Amino acid sequence: MVASTAVPFQSLRSRRAEQIVSYVESEPPQVIAVVLAHLPMATAAQVIEGLPASLRAEVAGRYAKLESMDPEVVA
C-alpha cells in the first residue's frame, strides 16, 4: 500500500477522537505528537484528553515543542 504524501495522516481526519486514541496510545509520545500535529487542533485536543493520564503530559510537552519535520520522515 502506498501512502499519500499530499496530506499526512489524511485518513485519520475523518475518524472520531476515540478511534484515534485507540490507534496511537501504544505509540511513543513523540510519534503521537507528530500525528496530532497533522490533525485539526480541536481533534488533537480531544485525543490528548482521551489518552491515559500517565501519557498526557509527555505527549502535550512533545507536541508543544515540535518543530518543522522533513516530509519524508512523516511519510
C-alpha positions in Angstrom: 0.0 0.0 0.0 1.4 3.4 -0.9 0.6 6.3 1.5 -0.3 9.6 0.1 2.2 12.3 0.9 0.0 15.2 0.0 -1.7 15.4 3.4 -0.1 13.3 6.1 -2.5 11.2 8.2 -5.4 12.2 6.0 -7.2 9.0 6.8 -7.3 10.0 10.5 -9.1 13.3 9.8 -12.4 11.5 9.3 -12.1 9.4 12.5 -13.5 10.2 15.9 -11.0 11.1 18.6 -11.8 7.9 20.5 -10.7 5.9 17.4 -7.5 7.9 17.0 -6.7 7.3 20.7 -7.1 3.5 20.2 -4.7 3.7 17.2 -1.9 5.7 18.8 -2.0 5.1 22.6 0.6 2.3 22.3 3.0 4.5 20.3 5.9 6.5 21.8 4.9 10.1 22.9 7.0 11.6 20.1 5.1 9.7 17.5 1.7 10.6 19.0 2.8 14.3 18.9 3.7 14.1 15.2 0.3 12.5 14.4 -1.5 15.2 16.5 0.3 18.0 14.7 -1.3 16.8 11.5 -4.9 16.9 12.8 -7.2 19.8 13.4 -6.5 21.4 16.7 -9.9 20.5 18.2 -9.4 16.9 17.3 -5.8 16.9 18.7 -7.1 18.3 22.0 -9.7 15.6 22.2 -7.1 12.9 21.5 -4.8 14.2 24.3 -7.8 14.2 26.7 -8.5 10.6 25.7 -5.0 9.3 26.4 -4.2 7.6 29.7 -3.2 10.2 32.3 0.3 8.8 32.5 0.8 9.7 28.9 -1.0 13.0 28.5 1.7 15.4 29.9 4.5 13.8 28.0 2.6 13.9 24.7 1.4 17.5 25.3 5.0 18.6 26.1 6.3 16.9 22.9 3.5 18.5 20.9 4.3 21.9 22.2 8.0 21.6 21.3 7.5 20.2 17.8 9.4 22.0 15.1 9.1 21.5 11.3 9.8 18.0 10.2 11.1 16.5 7.0 8.1 15.3 4.9 9.9 12.1 4.2 10.2 11.3 7.9 6.5 11.9 8.3 5.6 9.8 5.3 
